[in-house]
Amino acid sequence: MSNNYFDEIIEKRRSNRKFDPNVEVPNQVIQKSIERAILSPNSSNMQLWEFYWIQNPAEREKYTELCLGQSAAKTAKQIVVFVTRADLWKKRAKWNLDRVKEGIQGEPNKLQKRGLDYYAKLMPLAYRSDIFGFWAFVRRCISFFGGLTKPFYRMGGKADQRVTVHKSCGLAAQTFMLSIAAEGFESCPMEGFDAKRVKEALNLPTGAEINMIVAVGKGTPEGTWGPRNRVPYEEVVFIK
């Protein structure tokens, strides 16, 4: 493999907004790319995400309207909806806790003890919520007093939890799009959509949120809008 292969993928991955109607995207390309996305880094390995692959052509047609008539949605051969599931924290914490327990033979070692405490105590503290905001208040108090004399992780309410799960889901979406580029196709991440109606279309519970919708197809020259302009390196990179 060329040392420049990753550079080639990065250069190839452009948001393409108009796909070739005559070129299909094989299902195995999407499946492989989702499998790669699942390997993405994420906060505390909680994996509070879900991926909805809109495989049925009739279902995909609905997304033209749901995505506000965007050309990328209209011409897409495949669509994947990236969803955050902060509401599944108990299930995912237990899943991780079970993985730690499976590796214990006899007395747990230091690392295993940390894992047990992490998923049995810290994750409930980080994600637990109530309608009165009691747990958010507890987290803020712990953060305030813990941070008086040393660096401390600042925990807060649902807004902080939302930021955490959306960051993780965004990492998965990026992995997915890089994989699509590596497989010889193009993608377009869409933020312009009716989140309420997309949730209804997917029959998602209240606690789920739409992170982004990614359209996939064989890109066309007119689908890429001009050169990839970026603010100069010196304006965004600060070396301390």
C-alpha positions as a printed Julia matrix, in Angstrom:
240×3 Matrix{Float64}:
   0.0     0.0     0.0
   1.29    3.46   -0.91
   2.42    5.7     1.94
   0.27    8.37    0.32
  -2.89    6.24    0.27
  -4.49    8.01    3.22
  -3.7    11.38    1.67
  -5.46   10.19   -1.47
  -8.58    9.26    0.53
  -8.6    12.62    2.32
  -8.26   14.45   -1.0
 -10.96   12.33   -2.6
 -13.49   12.8     0.19
 -15.47   15.82   -0.91
 -19.11   16.58   -0.22
 -20.79   15.75   -3.51
 -24.34   17.01   -3.88
 -25.39   15.37   -7.14
 -24.89   11.68   -7.81
 -24.83    9.75  -11.08
 -28.29    8.19  -11.59
 -26.82    5.34  -13.63
 -24.32    4.03  -11.06
 -25.52    1.93   -8.14
 -23.68    1.66   -4.83
 -23.4    -2.03   -3.85
 -24.87   -2.96   -0.47
 -21.58   -4.51    0.57
 -19.9    -1.09    0.29
 -22.38    0.38    2.78
 -22.21   -2.62    5.09
 -18.41   -2.56    5.14
 -18.39    1.19    5.77
 -20.85    0.88    8.66
 -18.73   -1.92   10.13
 -15.74    0.42    9.97
 -17.77    3.25   11.5
 -18.6     1.02   14.47
 -14.86    0.8    15.18
 -14.64    4.58   15.62
 -13.37    6.08   18.87
 -16.16    7.13   21.21
 -16.59    8.42   24.73
 -15.94    5.71   27.37
 -16.72    3.03   24.77
 -20.4     3.63   25.55
 -21.26    3.48   21.82
 -24.39    5.57   22.28
 -25.19    5.56   18.58
 -27.3     3.77   16.02
 -27.05    3.65   12.23
 -30.2     3.49   10.12
 -29.45    2.25    6.63
 -32.27    3.34    4.31
 -31.94    0.5     1.86
 -35.46    0.4     0.43
 -35.77    2.7    -2.64
 -39.33    3.68   -1.71
 -38.17    4.67    1.76
 -35.25    6.65    0.31
 -37.63    8.71   -1.8
 -39.19   10.09    1.39
 -35.86   11.66    2.34
 -35.95   14.12   -0.53
 -38.75   15.94    1.28
 -37.4    15.23    4.77
 -34.05   16.7     3.7
 -35.78   19.8     2.36
 -35.41   18.93   -1.3
 -31.62   18.72   -1.29
 -30.13   17.34   -4.5
 -27.87   15.0    -2.5
 -30.91   13.3    -0.99
 -32.82   13.31   -4.26
 -30.04   11.6    -6.24
 -28.6     9.36   -3.49
 -28.31    5.66   -4.18
 -27.87    4.91   -0.47
 -28.7     6.85    2.69
 -27.53    6.27    6.26
 -28.97    8.17    9.21
 -26.64    8.6    12.21
 -28.54    8.67   15.49
 -27.46    9.39   19.06
 -28.93    7.3    21.89
 -28.0     8.9    25.21
 -31.13    7.22   26.58
 -29.45    3.81   26.22
 -26.68    4.61   28.7
 -27.83    2.01   31.26
 -27.86   -0.76   28.67
 -24.47    0.18   27.25
 -22.88    0.64   30.69
 -24.08   -2.84   31.65
 -22.72   -4.25   28.37
 -19.29   -2.79   29.13
 -19.48   -3.95   32.74
 -20.24   -7.48   31.58
 -17.21   -7.4    29.26
 -14.99   -6.46   32.22
 -16.46   -9.23   34.37
 -15.91  -11.81   31.62
 -12.18  -11.19   31.77
 -11.88  -11.68   35.51
 -10.49  -14.95   36.79
 -10.25  -15.03   40.56
  -9.53  -11.68   42.17
  -9.75   -8.7    39.77
  -6.51   -6.9    39.06
  -6.06   -3.14   39.39
  -7.17   -2.37   35.84
 -10.22   -4.62   36.13
 -11.21   -2.97   39.43
 -11.04    0.37   37.71
 -13.24   -0.96   34.92
 -15.8    -2.26   37.41
 -15.95    1.08   39.2
 -15.99    3.0    35.94
 -19.07    1.32   34.49
 -20.88    0.54   37.74
 -20.35    3.92   39.42
 -18.91    6.64   37.19
 -21.11    6.11   34.13
 -24.34    6.19   36.18
 -23.1     9.4    37.79
 -22.27   10.91   34.39
 -25.52    9.97   32.61
 -28.24    9.69   35.24
 -30.92   12.38   34.97
 -34.28   13.33   36.44
 -36.99   15.87   35.72
 -36.0    18.02   38.7
 -32.34   18.35   37.67
 -31.1    16.83   40.94
 -28.38   14.7    39.33
 -27.2    17.59   37.17
 -26.87   19.65   40.36
 -24.91   16.85   42.02
 -22.53   16.64   39.05
 -21.97   20.38   39.03
 -21.25   20.39   42.76
 -18.76   17.54   42.4
 -17.1    19.34   39.5
 -16.95   22.65   41.34
 -15.46   21.35   44.57
 -13.25   18.78   42.83
 -11.86   21.47   40.56
 -10.96   23.95   43.29
  -7.45   22.61   43.77
  -6.7    20.51   40.67
  -7.8    19.84   37.08
 -11.12   18.03   37.16
 -13.58   16.7    34.6
 -16.48   19.15   34.52
 -19.75   17.26   34.45
 -23.08   18.99   33.97
 -26.61   18.38   32.76
 -28.25   17.05   29.62
 -26.6    19.66   27.41
 -23.18   18.25   28.29
 -24.4    14.7    27.71
 -25.75   15.71   24.29
 -22.42   17.23   23.31
 -20.62   14.04   24.33
 -22.82   11.63   22.38
 -22.98   13.87   19.3
 -19.18   14.15   19.2
 -18.88   10.36   19.29
 -21.52    9.9    16.61
 -19.84   12.53   14.44
 -16.59   10.56   14.63
 -18.44    7.48   13.4
 -19.96    9.46   10.52
 -16.52   10.69    9.49
 -15.12    7.15    9.52
 -18.08    6.08    7.39
 -17.47    8.82    4.83
 -13.75    8.11    4.62
 -14.58    4.46    4.04
 -17.0     5.41    1.27
 -14.21    7.42   -0.38
 -11.81    4.49   -0.05
 -14.37    2.28   -1.8
 -14.47    4.64   -4.8
 -17.73    6.48   -4.11
 -18.77    9.88   -2.78
 -20.9    11.09    0.1
 -22.6    14.2     1.39
 -23.27   14.8     5.11
 -26.56   16.65    5.47
 -27.61   18.81    8.4
 -30.53   20.41    6.58
 -33.42   18.12    7.5
 -36.62   18.06    9.53
 -35.36   16.24   12.63
 -38.87   15.78   14.05
 -40.2    14.11   10.91
 -37.07   12.01   10.44
 -37.5    10.67   13.99
 -41.12    9.86   13.19
 -40.14    8.14    9.93
 -37.65    5.97   11.81
 -40.04    5.44   14.73
 -37.4     6.6    17.21
 -38.08    7.16   20.92
 -37.97   10.59   22.55
 -34.41   10.15   23.84
 -32.96    9.56   20.36
 -31.59   12.43   18.27
 -30.54   12.74   14.65
 -26.84   13.52   14.37
 -26.63   13.73   10.59
 -27.87   12.07    7.41
 -25.29   10.91    4.9
 -26.17   10.49    1.23
 -24.01    8.15   -0.86
 -23.56    7.68   -4.59
 -21.17    8.03   -7.49
 -20.31   11.69   -7.53
 -20.55   13.91  -10.58
 -18.38   16.94  -11.5
 -21.33   19.31  -11.01
 -21.95   17.8    -7.59
 -18.79   19.36   -6.18
 -19.21   23.09   -5.68
 -15.91   24.68   -6.53
 -12.46   24.25   -4.99
 -11.94   23.12   -1.41
 -11.16   26.47    0.21
  -9.81   26.42    3.74
  -8.76   29.16    6.15
  -4.92   29.34    6.19
  -3.08   26.99    8.55
  -1.62   29.93   10.47
  -5.08   31.22   11.35
  -6.35   28.03   12.97
  -3.24   26.29   14.34
  -1.58   27.66   17.47
   1.6    26.09   18.82
   2.25   26.62   22.51
